[in-house]
């Protein structure tokens, strides 16, 4: 079962997404929630790093729930969450 105890997150300008991490025992998985998904969750999101991080923080529980649904143990190192996941 994946858990999200680490509240660290960062904005990745190259991927235009907020990156965060989940843990399944000792295994770490990276998740990226793209700008489109963040705008779907919070339509008034400012289109800059601060705006996207704020939108992520405001919707963390919902984002982590979606991440848990797409996670498959040992399947891959990173997962992308898109607007369609919300």
Backbone bond lengths (Angstrom), bond angles and torsions (degrees), N, CA, C in turn:
res aa  C-N    CA-C-N  psi(-1)  N-CA   C-N-CA  omega(-1)  CA-C   N-CA-C  phi
1 X - - - 1.448 - - 1.535 108.82 -
2 X 1.296 116.18 131.89 1.460 121.73 -178.97 1.531 109.53 -83.99
3 X 1.312 115.47 140.72 1.462 121.88 177.15 1.521 108.96 -130.12
4 X 1.312 115.96 159.98 1.461 121.42 -176.38 1.532 111.13 -129.03
5 X 1.350 116.56 63.29 1.457 119.49 -177.04 1.537 113.51 -76.21
6 X 1.315 116.64 -21.82 1.457 121.96 -177.77 1.532 108.79 -87.08
7 X 1.308 116.45 116.70 1.461 119.57 -178.28 1.525 112.85 -88.73
8 X 1.324 116.89 8.59 1.463 120.16 176.14 1.518 109.45 -67.48
9 X 1.295 114.93 144.89 1.465 122.28 174.27 1.501 107.09 -155.90
10 X 1.313 116.40 157.75 1.456 120.48 179.02 1.518 109.01 -147.92
11 X 1.314 114.69 155.94 1.459 119.80 178.00 1.520 108.29 -94.58
12 X 1.313 116.66 128.04 1.457 123.05 178.68 1.530 107.41 -104.12
13 X 1.322 115.84 104.99 1.479 120.39 -177.36 1.522 112.31 -63.19
14 X 1.326 116.88 -35.95 1.463 120.97 -178.54 1.526 111.11 -64.46
15 X 1.317 116.04 -44.27 1.470 120.69 -178.60 1.519 112.44 -88.71
16 X 1.329 116.28 -10.08 1.470 122.20 -177.67 1.522 109.80 54.23
17 X 1.341 113.31 53.17 1.455 120.27 -175.43 1.528 110.17 -153.79
18 X 1.317 115.39 158.86 1.459 121.34 172.79 1.522 107.28 -94.54
19 X 1.319 115.15 129.86 1.464 121.69 -179.75 1.520 109.11 -100.78
20 X 1.328 115.28 138.74 1.458 121.14 174.32 1.523 107.93 -147.76
21 X 1.333 116.96 171.27 1.450 121.12 -171.07 1.511 111.76 -126.79
22 X 1.328 114.29 146.55 1.451 121.87 174.19 1.516 108.88 -126.04
23 X 1.334 115.61 159.20 1.454 120.82 -176.27 1.518 110.69 -131.60
24 X 1.321 114.72 131.97 1.461 123.22 175.15 1.521 104.86 -120.22
25 X 1.325 116.54 96.53 1.469 122.29 -169.93 1.521 107.69 57.70
26 X 1.319 117.71 -121.92 1.461 120.42 -178.49 1.529 112.73 -90.31
27 X 1.324 117.79 -3.66 1.465 121.19 -178.18 1.527 110.25 -86.80
28 X 1.328 115.15 133.62 1.462 121.23 178.22 1.523 109.21 -106.76
29 X 1.327 115.84 139.63 1.465 121.42 175.93 1.522 108.23 -127.94
30 X 1.312 116.14 139.06 1.462 121.83 176.37 1.521 109.51 -94.74
31 X 1.305 115.52 141.96 1.457 122.30 177.11 1.516 108.38 -126.24
32 X 1.321 116.06 143.12 1.455 122.35 176.95 1.521 108.05 -125.53
33 X 1.314 116.73 123.17 1.464 120.45 175.12 1.523 106.14 -107.66
34 X 1.337 115.93 117.79 1.460 119.66 -171.46 1.528 112.53 -78.49
35 X 1.319 114.62 166.55 1.466 121.15 -176.70 1.525 112.26 -57.55
36 X 1.319 117.31 -38.40 1.467 120.80 179.85 1.519 112.00 -62.45
37 X 1.317 116.58 -39.92 1.463 120.65 177.91 1.523 110.30 -66.66
38 X 1.315 116.62 -41.87 1.469 120.07 179.16 1.523 111.21 -64.43
39 X 1.330 116.56 -37.61 1.474 119.81 176.94 1.529 111.36 -67.89
40 X 1.317 117.06 -34.46 1.466 119.83 177.30 1.530 109.72 -66.22
41 X 1.319 116.76 -41.50 1.461 120.89 -179.97 1.530 112.16 -69.81
42 X 1.321 115.57 -34.96 1.463 120.57 -176.85 1.533 108.09 -141.91
43 X 1.323 117.01 87.67 1.467 121.27 -173.58 1.532 115.51 -57.28
44 X 1.318 118.22 -24.95 1.466 120.16 -178.50 1.536 112.89 -90.26
45 X 1.338 116.75 17.45 1.465 121.59 -179.24 1.519 111.10 -60.35
46 X 1.337 115.48 131.38 1.468 119.93 173.99 1.525 108.55 -69.16
47 X 1.338 118.54 138.09 1.475 121.04 -175.98 1.531 113.22 -82.80
48 X 1.327 116.42 55.38 1.458 120.74 176.24 1.530 108.88 -145.64
49 X 1.307 116.58 174.03 1.464 120.87 -175.83 1.526 112.52 -54.92
50 X 1.309 116.71 -47.00 1.465 120.44 -179.89 1.520 111.06 -61.65
51 X 1.321 116.97 -42.19 1.461 121.22 179.71 1.518 112.18 -62.77
52 X 1.329 116.82 -43.61 1.461 119.87 -178.72 1.532 111.50 -69.82
53 X 1.323 117.37 -37.62 1.466 119.95 177.10 1.532 110.87 -66.99
54 X 1.321 116.78 -37.86 1.462 120.84 177.45 1.525 110.50 -64.95
55 X 1.329 116.47 -42.82 1.467 120.47 178.29 1.531 110.12 -62.45
56 X 1.322 116.78 -40.70 1.455 120.38 177.36 1.529 110.20 -60.86
57 X 1.320 116.32 -50.14 1.466 120.87 -178.15 1.526 111.70 -59.91
58 X 1.310 116.87 -39.02 1.470 121.39 -178.74 1.521 112.60 -70.19
59 X 1.328 116.73 -21.68 1.467 121.73 -175.54 1.524 112.65 -121.96
60 X 1.307 116.61 20.66 1.472 121.66 -174.73 1.530 112.91 -52.69
61 X 1.323 118.43 -46.76 1.475 120.15 -177.67 1.520 111.91 -60.90
62 X 1.303 116.10 -43.53 1.469 120.38 179.92 1.538 110.85 -67.25
63 X 1.317 116.42 -39.63 1.460 121.10 179.37 1.533 110.31 -65.73
64 X 1.315 116.78 -44.26 1.471 119.89 179.39 1.533 111.21 -65.05
65 X 1.320 117.52 -35.83 1.465 120.56 176.90 1.531 110.37 -63.87
66 X 1.324 117.12 -42.18 1.467 120.56 177.83 1.526 110.49 -66.22
67 X 1.333 116.35 -39.78 1.467 120.30 178.91 1.523 110.81 -62.48
68 X 1.319 117.41 -40.45 1.471 121.33 179.39 1.529 110.61 -62.96
69 X 1.320 117.66 -33.18 1.466 121.06 179.93 1.522 112.53 -70.82
70 X 1.345 117.54 -34.14 1.471 119.51 -177.98 1.528 112.57 -88.66
71 X 1.312 116.68 -14.46 1.465 120.72 -177.17 1.529 111.04 -70.11
72 X 1.330 115.01 135.20 1.459 122.26 173.71 1.525 106.26 -129.47
73 X 1.317 116.87 119.28 1.461 121.41 -174.84 1.526 112.17 -53.88
74 X 1.332 114.70 126.99 1.451 120.93 176.29 1.514 114.87 70.25
75 X 1.313 116.92 4.99 1.458 120.22 -175.71 1.528 112.48 -71.93
76 X 1.325 116.73 -46.54 1.470 120.80 -178.65 1.514 109.20 -163.23
77 X 1.314 115.28 171.82 1.456 119.94 -175.85 1.504 114.98 -86.68
78 X 1.350 117.27 -21.95 1.465 118.49 -179.41 1.524 110.69 -144.03
79 X 1.313 113.70 156.33 1.468 121.79 -177.06 1.524 108.69 -134.91
80 X 1.328 116.03 141.23 1.454 122.07 177.01 1.511 110.35 -105.71
81 X 1.326 116.14 129.58 1.458 121.88 174.38 1.520 107.77 -105.83
82 X 1.328 115.03 123.08 1.456 122.17 -177.54 1.507 110.25 -112.52
83 X 1.312 117.26 173.03 1.464 121.48 -179.37 1.522 111.76 -54.70
84 X 1.322 117.63 -35.49 1.473 121.35 -178.73 1.530 112.88 -62.87
85 X 1.314 117.99 -19.99 1.461 121.39 178.45 1.523 112.80 -76.95
86 X 1.339 116.56 -6.76 1.473 119.92 -177.14 1.492 111.65 -120.50
